[in-house]
Amino acid sequence: MDVVGIALSGLRASSAGLAVRANNVANQQSDGFKAKRVDLVAEASGGVRVSGLTEDPTPAGPGTSNVDLASETVQGMAFDLMYKANLKVLKTEDELMKATLDLKA
């Protein structure tokens, strides 16, 4: 897999992670809601993919969900950082490609 493909796979994975975090927070007040977690798998050719979602096994109190806002915030920050890092990879690849084309001109 090329650098762009690897970075794009990271963007897709981080976007999925952020979407799951948002869903968990939105459903925090829903009775019996179980928080979800994104399962990521490294690709042999490079990059990462979402292999599925799992429910958080943490028990919820009676009439509440098991969503922990502190945990959701920290995990959301990690996915945000992952997204920004992959954007930086794409930007650097673009700059390198432009520099290479300028050398050939």
Summary of the structure (lengths in Angstrom):
residues: 105
radius of gyration: 18.1
end to end distance: 27.7
largest distance: 69.0
contacts: 272
relative contact order: 0.21
helix: 57%
strand: 14%
